[in-house]
Amino acid sequence: MCPRSVAEARVGQERPGYDHHHHQKHRYSAWPGWGATAFIALVSSTLLQVSNATKGVAANLTLTSGEMPYFLEPISNVTVPAGRDVRLACVVDHLGSYKLAWIQRDRSAILTVGNHVITRNNRIGVSHDGHRTWYLNIKDVRPGDAGTYMCQINTAVAISQVGHVSVVVPPYIKDDMSSRDVGLLEGMDVTLACSARGSPIPTIKWRREDGSDIRVNLTTSVEVPGPLLHLSQVSRTDMGAYLCIASNGIPPSVSKRIQVEVKFLPKLYVPHQLVGVPLEQDVTIECYIEAWPAGLNYWKRPNGIEVLHSDDKYEVREVVGSQKYKTHMMLTISKVSHDDNGEYKCIANNSQGGAEQVVRVSASIPMQNNRNSLEKGHENKDTTYGKPSLSAVNWSKDNDASAALKDEYDDRRKKPQRTYNTQQRQTTKRLHNPSFEHDPSSSSSSSSSSLLMNKRLNWRPPPPRPPVGTLAWLDFLLTATLRDCDQMMGLFLWWFVALVVALCTHSSTCL
């Protein structure tokens, strides 16, 4: 109550005829705003006291503001491969009696407070360097440890800063969700699958182990991307090992090897179906086989006996080709004789069936070698000497000689023929030229060349006209017969001529 109101009350009480009870009864009615004024005064007094207290606290805080904790540097973001250890650092100055806590913000989980570990994860730890740095240690980092971590100080208004942990996982292939080795028949379809995991998500590509092209949708490529590889109408050329390679930029890349085996009937090929060889020489016959799975390969002699192993007479060799389904079979026959003539069968059998091919071997007497006689033009009635023959002559209806070899053979064959035709035309001119044989100017060398030419062409001059008279005619016939006919035929004709002469002696008709 203000002093003025109190003084007026006291003066009223001292006035004559003043009714005290009536005054108390009508005091608030006489001062209708007095109650509100008193309440306001009470609230104002309280606020004043609070204000004074606040000013005192503010004064104290102002005096100690230099000792409040603050962060000296931000928390570094960390990227770490799974399985490694990671450590986050929080550097604070003037921490004083305040407490520092590590919190995994993504899960709102308090990990540590001060030097105490709150979480039950035994891979989490905290350490202090004794000065200003507090470390959060995570051992054997796992993908679930990735996220945001907060370093917080429990001041009146909490202060904090954050750092991010990224966990990268090298790629790995899930075998239970990927294809295994597969076997199928030629002409069928197959799809290979490969499933890989990692962080970041890995990419997958396919390659063949031998580096050859992959045939997909009528196109070929060295690499095919994607987790699925579809092979349609596979053939034997598609057989082999396929690699599923997964990578995500985090070494090392990984791969899975898937073997594709294509089963098919044996197929045989012989480069030479007819092989000629001189007697007492060695000869090798060949056979190429394509078959899978591998089976039994062998030779069969003309007499039906199988040649499975090498011995003194036969040598069997079997060489694997560039692809595992290819085989090169060779049979060497030593000192070929007439008994070795005939058909040799190359036989291949596997689980899909069998096949065979025939090679015919023909042995013959070797030709004599006399190259000098050929150069000199020498000729014998029994044997014509020429170049030595090859040890084996091969014929094949399926395999023609190369163009170069064929042209060379044609040139060698046509050259003697042209020479022979030219010489024959020259000799014919000489025969039809009467002055050629009686030309006194012709040299001896020309005569010898003509004689040599006649010998090469096996040419004889025509016989002279028979003389007039029976006996002379018979003598001419006998001479020509003995000269031109064989010995037996000449002897027979001689006896016939003698008989004619005897008959003519006793008869006058022959004269």
GUMARPA-465973 format. One record per residue (C-alpha): x, y, z. Coordinates in steps of 0.001 Angstrom, whole numbers, plus 500000, padded with zeros to 6 digits. Example, Ala and Ser with C-alpha at 12.3 -4.5 7.8 and 13.67 -1.06 7.14 Angstrom:
GUMARPA-465973
512300495500507800 513670498940507140 
//
This chain:
GUMARPA-465973
500000500000500000 501357503366499074 502045505948501883 499454508335500629 496668505834501034 497839504989504543 497832508663505615 494384509268504269 493086506248506135 494564507480509348 493024510991508881 489628509500508243 489797507483511423 490420510663513469 487437512523511961 484270512794514157 481417510418513275 483717507999511524 482281504440511342 485183502009511322 483205498885510410 481384500681507665 484701501832506355 486136498293506319 483028497049504595 483192499580501844 487018499869501573 487458497748498406 484331499186496914 485704502623497488 489019501557495824 488027499209493083 491629498874491478 493490498326494724 493555494450494580 494998494293491089 497567496856492056 498717494799495024 499102491627492900 501122493461490315 503378494872493011 504002491388494382 504909489953490960 507166492928490265 509030492358493492 509575488706492668 510810489456489152 513191492005490601 514735489439492874 515067486959489984 516585489628487836 519146490434490467 520034486786490821 520326486389487065 522576489393486862 524798487838489495 525024484554487622 525678486362484387 528399488301486080 529963485063487318 529705483456483826 531268486513482293 534193486193484634 534745482516483725 533815482552479969 537451481871478921 537361478413480561 534364476967478589 535277473831476505 535455474080472734 536616471919469830 539990472614468286 539487470699464989 536747468730463226 536510464953463174 537941463473459985 535799461223457838 537271457750457449 536906455094454752 538162451698455826 537956448200454322 535994445659456280 538107443720458747 540478446593459518 540617448783462657 539560452430462699 540059455319465177 538169458608465358 539770461609467147 537934464404469014 540203467276470111 538782469485472933 540341472332474883 539329473405478453 537182470328479028 537580470824482776 534976468944484830 532701468414481857 532263464972480352 532830463915476731 530697461182475202 530811459263471923 527414458558470326 526463456577467187 523952459033465868 522311456732463281 521216454406466075 521028457023468883 523278454753470920 525663456104473583 528961454264473181 531282455876475762 531205458588478474 534558459845479601 536844456857480033 533966454395480416 532510452198477671 528748452056477855 527953449745474945 528255445995475239 530042445739471914 533480444455472845 534936445831469613 534329449418470832 536894451221473009 537860454725474137 541222456237474952 542686459602475979 546135460905475207 546237462695478582 545946466127477098 543190467206474709 542426464275472320 539839461586472903 539784458557470625 536961456218469697 538460452871468652 536569450276466565 538248446921465935 537527444529463066 535236446950461280 532117445442459769 529643446829457264 527167447508460088 529663449886461715 529301452359458855 527530455606459779 527837458936461612 529557459228465013 529108462221467362 531516463651469942 529383465567472526 530209467631475672 527621468005478442 527706471781478882 524507473764479865 523772473782476149 525446470633474805 528035471160472096 528968468430469597 530550467614466257 530308464571463960 532460462382461708 531466459734459172 532815456184458851 532495454428455475 533129450696455340 534060449290451954 533878445579451285 535966443902448560 533819441881446173 533071438248446883 531046435687444963 528235433751446572 528764430185445393 525343429022446512 523724431529444136 526102430953441189 526308428241438549 528518425195438854 530261423128436165 527783422063433521 527684419360430840 525198419233427959 524700417825424479 525745419721421386 522936421967420115 521337422668423502 521013426016425355 522541426920428711 522517429979431008 525354430655433439 524653432747436573 527029434602438882 526073436417442114 528495438801443832 528364441015446933 530437443921448199 530408447615449021 530109449413446671 527981446945444719 530345445091442351 530020444823438588 530222441424436871 531664440448433495 532336437137431727 535464435998429910 536813432727428569 539856431333430292 541761430824427032 540970434373425852 538876433303422860 535651435049421876 532270434317423444 529435433747420975 526201435405422126 523188436134419904 525107435617416664 527814438044417784 531223437425419280 532975439386421996 535901438892424339 533895440164427354 530203439981428144 528846442156431036 526096441162433432 525405438467436016 523859436113433417 525512434558430354 523174432842427889 524671430446425331 522295429183422661 522796426072420531 526216425359421943 528789423603419795 532125422002420498 533824425354419943 531915426739422952 533465424100425213 535904425344427841 536249427284431077 534320430539431611 535355433111434235 532875435235436195 534851438312437325 533495440652440044 535046444052440863 534006447249442658 537193449284442794 538264447766446113 541080445291445559 541256442490445023 538848441504442265 537582437941442477 536521435374439895 534756432040439696 535656429359437132 532776427483435512 533550424578433175 531238423956430207 531525420524428573 529723419770425310 529138416095424533 529028414925420912 529627411921418671 533174411226417410 534092412830414109 537093411587412128 539159413096409330 542065411566407387 544292413893405323 545305411086402888 542972408259402011 545491406456399731 549157406204400681 551734404693398325 555103403628399689 558151401771398250 558875398352399659 561131398112402703 560422401745403581 558655403154406672 555336404937406284 553113406907408696 549364407186408262 547356409858410132 543887410348411526 542352413379413281 539614412779415865 537147415146417532 535098413581420333 533878414322423857 533887412790426326 537151411127425459 536886407456424588 538910404624423081 540879405355419892 542759402634417993 543813401284414579 542667398079412890 544877396250410367 543591394853407037 543404391377408582 541083392688411328 543651392647414137 543481395725416390 546640397743416985 546326399113420517 549976399383421531 553336399845419843 555560396895418985 558500396123416663 556359396417413544 553861399156414454 554298402376416407 551129404025417755 551184407689418744 548345409811420104 548740413577420539 546164415873422183 545334418918420052 544865422575420883 541451421726422379 541024418825424731 538428417202422490 540896417032419559 543274414086419075 545888413381416397 546366409627415793 549440408318413933 550412404769412960 553942404109411675 554522400853409747 558168399729409619 559715398177406489 556561397908404446 556044394659402539 553323393316400286 551658391782403340 551060395304404665 548917396314401701 545275396960402389 542834399122404324 543731400399407777 540816401628409878 541018404517412348 538312403894414976 537029406167417763 534384405294420388 532928407244423317 529752407286425420 527861409049422602 528713406536419860 531504405622417457 532961406374414015 535723405111411718 537721406151408643 539794404101406175 543339404687404919 544558402429402079 548274401557402005 549822400369398725 553433399108398586 555332398948395274 558814398211393932 560954401360394049 562033402872390736 565755402858389898 567519406139390189 569710407140387244 569519410850386720 572586410902384495 570955408537382027 567934410804381877 570099413808381136 571902411916378366 568700410635376802 569544406952377401 566679404502376991 566386400798377756 563695398446376529 562917397211380048 563273400320382218 563123404060381662 565342405816384181 564133409033385749 564054410995389004 563861408983392236 560342408531393582 559209409828396940 559095407480399887 555291407696399937 552717408959397477 549511410246399096 546151410560397420 542997412048398853 539709412902397193 538818415306399992 542062417276400129 543407418894396949 546972420097396714 547626423749397263 547594426069394263 551363426561394329 552128422849394373 549555422169391663 550972424852389353 554492423545389839 553382420017389012 551555421178385857 554616423084384652 556866420074385102 554373417823383330 553789420127380364 557418421048379741 558601417587378514 555428417313376434 556099420607374711 559721419585374097 558591416276372661 556059417938370338 558634420470369123 561230417802368421 558688415684366578 557713418590364333 561366419284363543 562026415652362724 558971415551360449 560292418527358500 563624416828358011 561939413679356713 559870415588354202 562855417627352980 564773415512350421 567762417810350479 568179417449354221 569793413995354262 571969414600351115 573061418120351943 576881418012351811 577063421239353816 575430419663356836 577898419328359665 578621416186361640 577068417752364690 573759418084362860 573890414441361864 574629413323365394 571824415520366713 569412414004364214 570517410497365177 570096411300368845 566667412778368105 565610409642366251 566740407434369098 564763409503371603 561648409357369482 562174405639368678 561745406451364975 562886404226362069 562920405231358364 560361403544356141 561600400423354262 562573400793350560 560304399637347770 560503395896347080 562563394968343965 561154393290340884 561360389475340815 560029386734343035 563249385640344715 564342389206345358 560923389974346754 561061386953349082 564520387968350280 563248391467351003 560273390086352933 562473387820355038 564898390642355812 562117393018356826 560427390361358925 563562389506360888 564253393193361386 560825394330362467 559291391307364210 560187389496367350 562462386499367175 559755383822367430 557532385503364872 560466385988362556 561440382353362816 557917381279361971 557803383559358921 561245382335357840 560000378765357708 556961379957355764 559175381766353244 561379378683352926 558324376599352114 557211379067349458 560679379017347917 560660375185347787 557283375125346105 558372377711343587 561474375664342771 559358372744341541 556792374933339808 556976377315336883 554204379584338116 556437381477340486 558914382421337782 
//
